[in-house]
Amino acid sequence: MSGFSELAAGSVTLRLSGVRPERLLNLFARSGVELYSCLSLPDGSLRVRLRRRDLARAREIACGAACDCVFEASAGSALLYGIARRRWVFAALLFVWLTLTAALSLFVWEIEVSGNSTVTDAQILSVLAENGVGIGSFGPLIERERTRSLALEKLPQLVWLTVNVRGSRMEVIVRERLKAPEIRDKRGNADIVAARAGLIEEMKVYEGAATVKAGDTVEAGELLISGELVSLSGKKRCVHALGEVKARVWYSFSGAAPLSYVEKIPTGEESGKKVLFIGPFRINLYNNSGISECSCDKIIDKKNVALPGGVKLPIGIASTKLRAYEGVTARLDPKEAEAMVKAALDERLAELEGEVLYKEYETRLSGGFAVVTLRAELVQSIGVERELAGSGAVRHLLPLG
């Protein structure tokens, strides 16, 4: 149950004691007595908080189980009503707060964007703001269809967009346009050349004439399969070379990690700040933190007032806890630094396509760093197409949507 619902229903706090008071929890559950919280005390008794309307039933169950039930505190609507009867100023403030809460729930105070990867949230929100939709917009007056049409017109990267407004929260769901795949015209004339230097391990020629063989060493850009064929009569004709060329290639990567770092040592000094926020407005509930924020960790906890159903309002308390620390220079074990760099180099090697034949590491300490060099040999496909000069080969894009 939400805090607002609990406040409206009212709650009472009871202390249960006797022989095995924990039996009452099962009895409460069977009887439909809902508990907000339950705490076991050092003397073996239980402190429970439940709905005010279940108080009589809870006392009856405790009496039947030979347990004592002591009333400790009351909270919620009944308590507020009692205070309001004695203090009209409090009643007026409560009325203003409830009216303000109901009114603010009709405005948009939180926007969530999902479904985008290349188009940023800022771009989408900027276009919506140009159309009059953003933080502070009156939810019932937002024209979803018009907003969608204008946004898609300004953002051609999107093919679909919808806007859902639930209370003070607006959800923007988008779908991006798929990039058309690049299609090469196989009827054009082309050679196959080496993308990088290597030792030819295997060649498969489907169209064209091989210019190298297994065991040859080639340089980057060297011709592997020619698209120019010569007949027995000496007449030349051009084709689109097709084939697969695998070669042994070599890589060398280097990385470094510092052997010293700054470690945070807590001083034990802590401080807290509280800020009351109402929409975009902030009211500081503190004078001075007492701790310089440049030498402390900051932990922020933001709690919004929630209506029944989980709808959050733009009203609440933001608590900031500051924990001071001192920066102390610490020494990193060279073996740990070496292991960190090796793991990073292995990840980089794993991104390469091909079969790893062998790899070796070389480690040295230099200038306060552990420097690791990785040398590896892989078998990779190195053939790439290159259009023949004057062939007139073109690339065609297959349009989508």
Backbone torsions as a table, in degrees:
resi	resn	phi	psi	omega
1	MET	NA	139.2	-178.8
2	SER	-72.5	163.0	179.7
3	GLY	-62.6	-35.1	179.6
4	PHE	-65.6	-43.4	179.9
5	SER	-65.2	-40.2	178.7
6	GLU	-63.5	-39.8	178.6
7	LEU	-63.8	-41.5	-178.7
8	ALA	-68.2	-40.0	-178.3
9	ALA	-73.7	-29.0	-176.6
10	GLY	83.7	148.5	-178.7
11	SER	-141.3	158.3	175.9
12	VAL	-131.9	151.7	178.2
13	THR	-111.6	127.3	-178.5
14	LEU	-121.2	151.5	173.7
15	ARG	-114.8	120.4	-176.8
16	LEU	-107.5	128.5	180.0
17	SER	-141.7	162.9	-178.4
18	GLY	139.7	-158.0	179.3
19	VAL	-84.0	116.8	179.8
20	ARG	49.8	65.6	-179.7
21	PRO	-65.4	-15.8	179.2
22	GLU	-65.0	-18.3	176.5
23	ARG	-62.1	-26.2	-177.8
24	LEU	-65.6	-25.8	-179.1
25	LEU	-63.7	-42.6	177.9
26	ASN	-67.7	-39.4	179.4
27	LEU	-65.5	-38.8	177.2
28	PHE	-62.7	-44.4	-178.4
29	ALA	-62.3	-40.6	180.0
30	ARG	-67.6	-29.9	-176.9
31	SER	-91.8	0.1	178.8
32	GLY	80.1	19.0	177.0
33	VAL	-84.9	111.2	-176.6
34	GLU	-87.0	132.2	179.5
35	LEU	-103.3	134.0	173.5
36	TYR	-80.7	-36.9	-179.5
37	SER	-157.4	159.1	178.6
38	CYS	-146.8	128.8	-177.8
39	LEU	-130.4	130.2	177.1
40	SER	-87.0	126.3	-178.1
41	LEU	-94.9	159.1	-177.2
42	PRO	-58.9	-29.6	-178.4
43	ASP	-83.4	6.3	177.9
44	GLY	93.7	-7.4	179.4
45	SER	-84.7	171.1	-179.1
46	LEU	-120.4	140.6	172.8
47	ARG	-112.2	117.3	-176.5
48	VAL	-121.6	153.2	176.0
49	ARG	-125.5	127.7	-176.0
50	LEU	-141.7	176.0	-178.9
51	ARG	-68.7	145.7	-177.4
52	ARG	-60.8	-36.5	-176.7
53	ARG	-70.5	-15.2	178.5
54	ASP	-94.3	4.3	-175.5
55	LEU	-61.4	-48.9	-178.2
56	ALA	-61.7	-43.4	179.7
57	ARG	-64.1	-39.9	179.3
58	ALA	-64.3	-40.3	178.4
59	ARG	-65.5	-39.1	179.2
60	GLU	-63.9	-42.4	179.9
61	ILE	-66.4	-42.4	180.0
62	ALA	-63.8	-39.3	179.1
63	CYS	-65.2	-40.8	179.8
64	GLY	-67.5	-23.6	179.6
65	ALA	-97.1	10.4	178.8
66	ALA	61.2	41.6	178.2
67	CYS	-121.1	150.5	177.8
68	ASP	-86.5	139.5	-179.7
69	CYS	-126.0	108.6	-176.0
70	VAL	-110.8	127.6	178.2
71	PHE	-76.5	132.0	-178.0
72	GLU	-115.5	-44.6	-174.6
73	ALA	-155.5	163.5	178.0
74	SER	-135.3	146.9	179.5
75	ALA	-150.4	164.1	175.7
76	GLY	106.9	-157.6	-170.6
77	SER	-63.3	-39.8	-178.2
78	ALA	-64.7	-41.4	178.8
79	LEU	-65.3	-42.7	179.3
80	LEU	-63.5	-38.0	179.3
81	TYR	-64.7	-40.2	178.8
82	GLY	-64.4	-40.2	178.7
83	ILE	-68.1	-39.6	-178.0
84	ALA	-64.2	-32.9	179.9
85	ARG	-65.3	-31.5	-177.5
86	ARG	-91.4	-24.4	-176.6
87	ARG	-129.8	102.3	-176.0
88	TRP	-67.5	-27.6	178.7
89	VAL	-63.7	-41.5	178.2
90	PHE	-63.5	-41.2	178.6
91	ALA	-61.6	-41.3	179.5
92	ALA	-65.5	-42.2	178.7
93	LEU	-65.0	-38.5	178.5
94	LEU	-64.2	-41.2	178.5
95	PHE	-64.3	-42.8	179.1
96	VAL	-63.5	-41.1	-178.8
97	TRP	-64.5	-44.7	179.4
98	LEU	-64.8	-40.1	178.3
99	THR	-65.3	-42.7	179.5
100	LEU	-65.3	-39.8	179.1
101	THR	-62.8	-44.9	179.2
102	ALA	-64.5	-38.0	-178.9
103	ALA	-70.4	-43.4	-178.4
104	LEU	-68.1	-25.3	-180.0
105	SER	-67.8	-12.8	178.7
106	LEU	-87.6	-6.8	-179.9
107	PHE	-105.5	155.5	-179.9
108	VAL	-86.8	121.9	179.6
109	TRP	-123.5	-5.5	179.5
110	GLU	-143.7	130.3	-179.2
111	ILE	-125.3	129.1	177.9
112	GLU	-120.6	128.9	-180.0
113	VAL	-110.5	132.7	179.8
114	SER	-140.6	158.3	177.6
115	GLY	92.3	-1.6	-178.3
116	ASN	-104.7	148.4	176.8
117	SER	-133.0	-47.0	179.2
118	THR	-89.0	-37.6	175.9
119	VAL	-83.4	125.7	-175.7
120	THR	-77.7	159.9	175.7
121	ASP	-59.0	-39.1	-177.7
122	ALA	-62.3	-39.8	179.1
123	GLN	-64.0	-44.6	-178.9
124	ILE	-65.3	-45.7	-179.0
125	LEU	-66.0	-33.3	178.6
126	SER	-65.6	-42.6	178.6
127	VAL	-65.8	-40.5	177.9
128	LEU	-63.5	-39.5	179.5
129	ALA	-64.1	-36.4	177.6
130	GLU	-63.0	-27.5	179.1
131	ASN	-93.4	10.2	176.0
132	GLY	83.5	17.8	179.2
133	VAL	-118.4	121.7	-179.5
134	GLY	-178.3	-162.8	178.3
135	ILE	-61.2	128.8	-179.7
136	GLY	93.8	-3.2	179.0
137	SER	-70.1	146.6	178.5
138	PHE	-79.6	111.3	-172.5
139	GLY	-53.4	-49.8	-177.0
140	PRO	-62.4	-19.2	-177.4
141	LEU	-97.1	0.8	179.8
142	ILE	-72.8	121.3	178.2
143	GLU	-88.3	103.2	-172.8
144	ARG	-65.4	-45.8	-177.5
145	GLU	-64.4	-42.7	179.1
146	ARG	-66.2	-41.5	178.3
147	THR	-61.6	-42.8	180.0
148	ARG	-62.7	-45.6	-177.6
149	SER	-64.3	-44.8	-179.1
150	LEU	-66.8	-38.0	-179.9
151	ALA	-67.1	-42.4	179.3
152	LEU	-66.7	-30.0	177.7
153	GLU	-69.4	-37.4	-179.4
154	LYS	-81.8	-22.9	-177.8
155	LEU	-120.8	85.8	-179.1
156	PRO	-66.2	-13.6	178.3
157	GLN	-71.7	-13.0	-178.1
158	LEU	-103.2	144.3	176.0
159	VAL	-109.9	-13.7	-177.7
160	TRP	-156.6	142.2	179.2
161	LEU	-153.0	138.7	174.9
162	THR	-139.3	151.7	-179.2
163	VAL	-123.0	123.1	177.2
164	ASN	-117.4	127.9	179.8
165	VAL	-113.2	120.9	177.3
166	ARG	-126.3	100.0	-177.8
167	GLY	65.6	-125.2	-179.7
168	SER	-94.2	8.8	-178.0
169	ARG	-114.8	130.9	179.1
170	MET	-116.0	131.4	179.5
171	GLU	-112.3	125.3	178.5
172	VAL	-110.6	115.8	-179.5
173	ILE	-111.8	128.8	-177.0
174	VAL	-128.2	160.5	171.8
175	ARG	-131.7	129.0	-176.2
176	GLU	-89.5	154.4	179.6
177	ARG	-72.2	131.9	178.0
178	LEU	-71.0	137.9	179.0
179	LYS	-74.9	130.9	-178.9
180	ALA	-66.0	132.0	178.6
181	PRO	-67.6	147.8	179.8
182	GLU	-83.6	122.8	-178.0
183	ILE	-111.4	124.0	178.0
184	ARG	-95.8	135.1	179.2
185	ASP	-72.5	108.9	-178.4
186	LYS	-69.3	-12.6	178.3
187	ARG	-79.2	-13.9	178.0
188	GLY	-73.2	162.6	-179.4
189	ASN	-92.7	132.8	-177.3
190	ALA	-154.4	152.9	172.0
191	ASP	-101.5	169.5	170.8
192	ILE	-117.5	124.2	-177.6
193	VAL	-121.6	169.5	-177.8
194	ALA	-83.0	129.6	177.4
195	ALA	-74.9	-27.4	177.9
196	ARG	-155.8	167.1	-178.2
197	ALA	-70.3	149.5	178.8
198	GLY	-179.9	178.0	177.9
199	LEU	-107.0	117.9	-175.2
200	ILE	-60.8	125.3	-179.9
201	GLU	-104.0	-38.1	-176.5
202	GLU	-156.7	141.4	178.4
203	MET	-132.2	135.0	173.5
204	LYS	-129.5	116.3	-177.6
205	VAL	-107.8	121.3	178.5
206	TYR	-102.6	-28.6	179.2
207	GLU	-154.5	133.7	-179.0
208	GLY	107.2	-169.6	-177.1
209	ALA	-124.6	127.5	179.1
210	ALA	-70.2	136.6	178.3
211	THR	-108.4	-9.2	176.4
212	VAL	-133.9	170.5	179.7
213	LYS	-136.1	168.7	178.5
214	ALA	-58.7	134.9	-178.2
215	GLY	101.1	-15.4	178.2
216	ASP	-79.4	150.4	174.9
217	THR	-102.0	130.9	-177.4
218	VAL	-123.2	157.0	175.7
219	GLU	-102.5	162.5	177.7
220	ALA	-60.8	131.2	-179.8
221	GLY	90.1	-5.9	-178.6
222	GLU	-73.4	144.8	-178.2
223	LEU	-70.3	130.7	179.6
224	LEU	-109.4	-50.4	178.5
225	ILE	-129.3	120.1	-177.0
226	SER	-86.3	141.5	175.3
227	GLY	-91.7	5.5	179.8
228	GLU	-107.4	117.5	-178.4
229	LEU	-110.1	146.5	179.2
230	VAL	-118.9	125.3	179.9
231	SER	-79.2	174.2	179.2
232	LEU	-63.2	-26.8	178.9
233	SER	-83.5	-1.2	179.8
234	GLY	88.5	4.0	179.3
235	LYS	-81.7	136.6	-178.1
236	LYS	-99.7	144.1	172.6
237	ARG	-143.5	150.8	-176.6
238	CYS	-108.3	140.9	178.5
239	VAL	-132.8	173.9	174.4
240	HIS	-93.0	107.2	-176.0
241	ALA	-64.0	135.2	177.4
242	LEU	-131.5	139.4	177.9
243	GLY	171.4	175.9	179.2
244	GLU	-131.5	126.4	-177.6
245	VAL	-124.4	119.3	176.5
246	LYS	-108.9	140.0	-177.5
247	ALA	-144.6	157.5	172.3
248	ARG	-82.5	126.6	179.5
249	VAL	-126.5	156.7	-175.2
250	TRP	-121.9	141.4	179.4
251	TYR	-128.8	152.0	175.8
252	SER	-140.0	117.6	178.5
253	PHE	-118.1	149.5	176.2
254	SER	-132.6	148.5	177.4
255	GLY	-150.2	160.6	-178.2
256	ALA	-142.0	151.2	176.4
257	ALA	-135.8	135.7	179.5
258	PRO	-69.1	147.5	179.8
259	LEU	-91.0	0.4	177.1
260	SER	-135.8	149.9	179.7
261	TYR	-150.7	166.3	-179.7
262	VAL	-96.7	121.0	179.6
263	GLU	-101.1	137.9	179.7
264	LYS	-86.3	121.6	177.2
265	ILE	-111.5	111.7	-179.9
266	PRO	-60.8	137.2	177.4
267	THR	-89.7	-10.9	-177.3
268	GLY	89.8	-7.9	179.9
269	GLU	-84.3	127.2	-179.8
270	GLU	-131.6	152.7	178.7
271	SER	-149.7	156.3	-178.6
272	GLY	-134.4	151.4	175.7
273	LYS	-129.1	147.7	174.7
274	LYS	-130.8	135.7	-179.4
275	VAL	-128.3	129.3	173.8
276	LEU	-89.9	123.1	179.0
277	PHE	-117.2	136.5	175.1
278	ILE	-128.8	97.9	-174.0
279	GLY	63.6	-130.6	180.0
280	PRO	-81.8	-3.1	-176.9
281	PHE	-90.4	143.4	-179.1
282	ARG	-125.9	134.6	177.3
283	ILE	-123.0	114.2	-179.5
284	ASN	-72.8	131.7	177.7
285	LEU	-106.5	31.9	-179.3
286	TYR	-147.9	163.8	176.9
287	ASN	-100.7	-56.9	-178.3
288	ASN	-150.2	138.4	-177.1
289	SER	-71.7	-31.5	-178.0
290	GLY	86.2	-7.9	179.9
291	ILE	-128.7	134.7	175.5
292	SER	-71.6	125.3	-174.7
293	GLU	-69.3	-12.7	-179.0
294	CYS	-77.6	-12.1	-179.3
295	SER	-127.7	40.4	-179.7
296	CYS	-152.1	157.1	173.3
297	ASP	-85.8	143.4	-177.8
298	LYS	-117.0	125.2	178.1
299	ILE	-118.5	120.3	-175.4
300	ILE	-111.8	129.0	177.6
301	ASP	-124.7	116.4	-176.1
302	LYS	-112.1	125.2	-179.7
303	LYS	-123.1	121.6	178.8
304	ASN	-98.7	151.6	171.3
305	VAL	-71.0	131.4	-176.1
306	ALA	-117.1	138.2	174.9
307	LEU	-88.2	165.9	175.3
308	PRO	-55.9	136.0	-176.4
309	GLY	98.3	-1.7	177.0
310	GLY	85.6	8.7	179.3
311	VAL	-74.7	119.9	-177.5
312	LYS	-89.9	137.4	176.7
313	LEU	-97.7	155.8	-179.5
314	PRO	-78.9	40.9	179.6
315	ILE	-130.5	134.9	177.6
316	GLY	171.3	-166.8	-178.0
317	ILE	-120.9	131.1	174.2
318	ALA	-109.2	116.1	-179.0
319	SER	-102.5	133.1	177.9
320	THR	-120.7	121.5	178.2
321	LYS	-106.5	129.2	-179.8
322	LEU	-110.1	128.1	178.3
323	ARG	-121.1	113.6	-176.4
324	ALA	-74.3	148.9	177.1
325	TYR	-147.8	163.9	175.0
326	GLU	-115.2	137.3	178.4
327	GLY	-86.2	118.7	-179.8
328	VAL	-118.3	130.4	179.1
329	THR	-71.4	125.9	-179.8
330	ALA	-119.8	158.2	-177.2
331	ARG	-103.2	133.0	178.1
332	LEU	-97.1	132.4	178.9
333	ASP	-60.5	129.4	-179.1
334	PRO	-54.6	-35.4	179.9
335	LYS	-67.2	-37.6	176.6
336	GLU	-66.2	-42.1	177.8
337	ALA	-62.4	-40.5	179.0
338	GLU	-63.3	-42.2	179.7
339	ALA	-63.8	-37.8	178.9
340	MET	-63.5	-45.2	-178.7
341	VAL	-67.2	-40.4	179.2
342	LYS	-60.8	-41.3	178.9
343	ALA	-62.4	-40.6	179.1
344	ALA	-66.6	-40.2	179.1
345	LEU	-67.7	-36.7	177.6
346	ASP	-63.6	-38.4	177.1
347	GLU	-63.5	-39.9	178.6
348	ARG	-66.4	-38.6	179.0
349	LEU	-67.5	-35.8	-179.0
350	ALA	-66.4	-21.3	179.5
351	GLU	-73.9	-16.5	-179.6
352	LEU	-81.8	140.3	177.2
353	GLU	-82.8	138.0	178.1
354	GLY	133.9	173.7	-179.1
355	GLU	-98.4	126.2	179.9
356	VAL	-81.5	119.1	178.4
357	LEU	-85.0	-43.2	175.7
358	TYR	-161.6	161.9	175.1
359	LYS	-150.0	150.8	179.1
360	GLU	-144.2	154.1	-178.1
361	TYR	-117.7	149.0	172.8
362	GLU	-131.9	122.6	-174.7
363	THR	-117.7	138.5	175.1
364	ARG	-146.7	152.2	177.5
365	LEU	-101.2	125.4	-176.5
366	SER	-149.5	123.7	174.5
367	GLY	59.0	35.8	180.0
368	GLY	80.1	15.2	178.8
369	PHE	-127.0	149.7	170.1
370	ALA	-97.2	112.3	-175.8
371	VAL	-104.4	125.2	-178.2
372	VAL	-121.5	132.6	176.4
373	THR	-114.7	128.3	178.2
374	LEU	-107.2	126.6	174.8
375	ARG	-118.1	129.4	-175.3
376	ALA	-139.5	152.4	175.0
377	GLU	-119.8	130.3	-178.3
378	LEU	-129.3	157.8	169.5
379	VAL	-104.4	117.4	-176.0
380	GLN	-132.4	159.8	171.6
381	SER	-84.7	118.6	-172.7
382	ILE	-110.3	-0.6	-176.9
383	GLY	-80.3	130.7	175.2
384	VAL	-131.9	152.1	-178.2
385	GLU	-81.3	145.9	173.6
386	ARG	-139.1	124.5	-176.5
387	GLU	-65.9	141.2	175.3
388	LEU	-70.4	138.6	179.8
389	ALA	-61.9	129.6	177.6
390	GLY	79.0	7.9	-178.6
391	SER	-78.3	-21.2	179.8
392	GLY	73.9	18.5	179.7
393	ALA	-69.7	139.9	-177.7
394	VAL	-129.3	161.2	175.9
395	ARG	-105.2	135.5	178.8
396	HIS	-112.3	138.0	177.0
397	LEU	-103.1	132.7	177.9
398	LEU	-85.8	110.1	-176.2
399	PRO	-69.4	142.9	176.3
400	LEU	-120.5	139.9	172.8
401	GLY	61.0	NA	NA
